[in-house]
Amino acid sequence: MLYYARPLESKHSDETIAALQDIVNDIQCRYKSKVIFRMHSDRASELCGDKVKDHFRNQGIKVTSTAGYEPNANGRAENAIGLMKKRARAMLHSLGPQGRELWPLAIQHA
């Protein structure tokens, strides 16, 4: 199982699309073929808005979302998020309050 995280400055669709595209490119390069045909997320507008759908539609990737806010609807993703947070907290624990500013990097490393 591969997990990807990209720290973002904001939730603007342009920044989100660039991060998602980076992840898609990394996966497709890893497998040396087109392996992503669907991108599924919760209903966050930065993940399933019209701009995102239009961008990935041109690449043959269908963007779908869960029916509503229900963490149980995507248990695999929720577990992955919990695991990454746990690992990041363990890495930053010894730094104390100074470690807060390193949170995005710790998540990405985890």
N, C-alpha and C positions, 0 to 999 in steps of 0.2 A: 504494500500500500504506500503510495506516495502522497505526501502532504505539502502544500505550497502556501506560503504567506508572503505578502508584500506590504510593507508599511506605506501608508498613504498620508499625505498632508491634510486631505479633505475627502468628502464624499462626492465631489463633482464628477459627473459622468466621464469627462475627458480623461481625468486622472485614473478613474476606475477602469475605463476601457483600455488604456495603455498598460496597466498592471495585468489585467486579464489576458490581453494579447501577448504579453511577455510570458505568461504561464503557458498559454496555448502553444506558442512557438517553442518553448523549452521541451514540452512533452512531445510535440511532433518531431523535433530534432532528435530526441532521445530514442524514439522508435523508428525514425527515418521514414515515416509515412504519415498520412492523414489518419489519425486515430480518434479524434474528437468530433463527434457528430451532434452532441447535445450538451448543453451547459445548464445545470439545474441549481436553483438557489431558493432562498426564502424570498419574501415579497419586497425586499428592500429595493427602492426605485433605482439606486445606483447599480444594482446587479441585474435588474430585469426591465429597465425602462426602455422607451422606444429607441433612444440612441444606441443602446447596447444591442437590442434586437436587430436594428438595421445594420450595425457594424458587422455582427457575426453572421447574419443571414447571407451576406455577400461571400462568406467563406464556407457556406453550407453547414453552419452550426446553428441548431435550433436552441433558442433560449427559453427555458420553462421555469416555473416557480411553483411552490407549494400553494395550497388553497388559502392559507391564512397563517397567522402567527400560531404555530403549533410545533414546539420543539421536538415532539415525538414523530413528526412527519418526516424528519430526516435525521434519524438517530445516528447514522454513521458520521455525518458531518458534525453533529453536536458532540459526539464522543471525541472526534479528532480535535475540535476546538478546545475541549476540556484537557486533553492530553498535552497539546501545545502550551496552554496556559500553565499547567502544572510544571512542565519542564522549564519554561521561562522563569517562573517564580523560583524554582530550585537554583537556577544559574545566578539569579540576582539576589538571593537571600543574604549572602554574606556581605553585600555592598550596602545594605541598609537603605536609607532614604535617597542616597545618591544614585542608586540603581534605577530609580523611576525613569530617568531620562534615557536609559538604555533599553527600555521595554520594547520598542519596535524592533531593534536589532536582536534582542533575545528571542522574541517570537519568531523572527525569520530564521534564526539559527536552530531553534527547537524543531 
